[in-house]
Amino acid sequence: MTKEKQTIKSEKVTQPEIRFQQGNCSAAVFINKAGKDGKDIEIRSVTLQKSYKDKNDEWQHTNSFSGNDLPKIIRVAERAFDFLTTKAKI
């Protein structure tokens, strides 16, 4: 019996540059690197999510929001937008 060597390709988990939270809702800003006209550029994107505990008391995340979540989502989205517009001016 021969042993085969298995290689596992691990991808680096990208961490957000910054995260804004209001209650159980959050906005995370990520940096994505791309090439344009032979130059490396950074493009930022924002992910919105709500955290909650399921019936087994385990944390889950969703990007579906109720009407009661919307004020919190608006607040974290505004804070992310402020960060993006300030960051672009630096």
ZAMARGU-4260 file (C-alpha; in steps of 0.2 Angstrom, whole numbers, plus 5000, padded with zeros to 4 digits):
<rodrens>
0) 5000/5000/5000 | 5007/5017/4995 | 5004/5033/5004 | 4999/5047/4993 | 5004/5065/4999
5) 4989/5076/4999 | 4992/5095/4997 | 4978/5106/5004 | 4978/5123/4996 | 4974/5135/5010
10) 4967/5152/5005 | 4970/5167/5016 | 4954/5172/5025 | 4952/5191/5022 | 4949/5201/5037
15) 4939/5217/5036 | 4949/5233/5036 | 4936/5240/5049 | 4919/5235/5056 | 4905/5245/5062
20) 4892/5238/5073 | 4875/5244/5080 | 4866/5231/5090 | 4866/5214/5081 | 4869/5223/5064
25) 4886/5227/5056 | 4895/5233/5041 | 4912/5227/5037 | 4924/5236/5024 | 4935/5225/5014
30) 4950/5229/5003 | 4951/5220/4986 | 4967/5222/4976 | 4965/5224/4957 | 4975/5229/4942
35) 4970/5243/4931 | 4981/5251/4917 | 4996/5241/4923 | 4994/5248/4941 | 4989/5240/4957
40) 4974/5248/4964 | 4963/5245/4980 | 4944/5244/4979 | 4934/5244/4995 | 4918/5234/4997
45) 4905/5234/5011 | 4896/5219/5018 | 4881/5221/5028 | 4875/5207/5040 | 4864/5203/5055
50) 4869/5191/5069 | 4857/5181/5079 | 4857/5165/5089 | 4847/5150/5082 | 4837/5137/5092
55) 4853/5128/5097 | 4860/5144/5105 | 4873/5145/5091 | 4878/5161/5082 | 4872/5163/5064
60) 4873/5177/5051 | 4861/5183/5038 | 4860/5197/5025 | 4841/5197/5027 | 4834/5211/5038
65) 4817/5215/5046 | 4809/5232/5046 | 4816/5234/5064 | 4834/5230/5058 | 4833/5244/5045
70) 4838/5259/5056 | 4853/5249/5063 | 4858/5244/5045 | 4856/5262/5039 | 4867/5268/5053
75) 4881/5256/5050 | 4880/5259/5031 | 4882/5278/5034 | 4897/5275/5045 | 4905/5264/5032
80) 4901/5277/5019 | 4909/5290/5029 | 4924/5279/5031 | 4925/5276/5013 | 4924/5294/5008
85) 4936/5300/5021 | 4948/5286/5016 | 4947/5291/4998 | 4953/5309/5002 | 4968/5304/5011
</rodrens>
